[in-house]
Amino acid sequence: MGGWKGLVREYGDWLDLRGVTDVVTLLEGNTPLLHAERLSERVGADVWLKLEGLNPTGSFKDRGMTMAITKAKSAGATTVVCGSTGNTSAAAAAYAARAGMGCVVLVPEGKIALGKLAQAIVYGAEVVQIRGNFDRALNLARELTQHMPITIVNSINPDRIEGQKTGAFELVDELGDAPDILAIPVGNAGNISAYWRGFTQYHFAKKSATLPKMWGFQAAGAAPIVLGHRVDEPETIATAIRIGNPASWVPALEAVDESHGAIRAVTDDELLDAWSFLARHESVFCEPASAASVAGLLKFGVPAGSRIVCVLTGNGLKDPDTAVSRAATPVVVDSSIEALLAHLS
Ligand code: AN7
């Protein structure tokens, strides 16, 4: 029987699978690459959207987590931990459950989107809210590994980056070469580093003729890399990227330097405008953080006619509160055709 076998098996030749005895997969990866007709017209280029929200737990984190949990399980680990703004915790909880492992997730109190919290709880993780932001939660997760036998599955775990680089492979396999520009939101800066590793690995193996420029976008209230210093109190409506001290800061800067790219900031208003445009004109409902890549294209412009991929990292259903609070409450009418017609006239 054919069919997609999950990215660890499909891209096994390109991954470090030493010691792996048992692959833990939910058949993640192989996500759609949708051509964005209206957005292309608006910016004067050829833009595609990589729909990472269609992964099994609704975000790109599944790519890293299939690898991290596969390796942790093969190494004999029984419990994993992560600090998270939400999506990592949902993915860790799901893959740990699949592997029959325990999972502890540390999230910033009150600053995690409802859908992500629901996922972590329902998949059966031990969910702990921290009085503090993501950066504190990540530090605590690291510290915890020194006090009990537990494996950290944040992107400081190299297996996570390994898995996530497969997003770049899929783009080259589908487009026939790398795009001119890869636009991507930046929070803890793991994903931009992972894509760059994937692109360079494929390029040196002659699977692509070119390399893309890496364009990362942070939220203006949580833009430490743009500012060049840590942000102690990061703030943005895009809670996924509400991060003030990215763990992969250095590799992200390397990706940008080597590719002649850039990391720049977009405001919450710009981000929400792009988010709304994507839903209304491309019929893609992503979460607010994911729209940072598109907001960046709209804000800064792009070279005419270039080929661009925006990585839409997470599903819009993750964050129903932001969606509903941004809209007017839908009208209520009596259940009669007269009332309905009166309203619609
Ligand atoms: C939808 O889940 O950091 O720059 O703890 O959920 O690799 O951190 C999430 C990050 C972009 C940023 N888009 O990626 C977590 C977490 C979405 C995200 C990012 C995240 P990185």
Residues whose N, C-alpha, C, O or C-beta is under 5 A from the ligand:
A	BS01	AN7	G83 S84 T85 G86 N87 T88 S89 P185 V186 G187 N188 A189 G190 N191 I192 A240 A289 S290 T313 G314
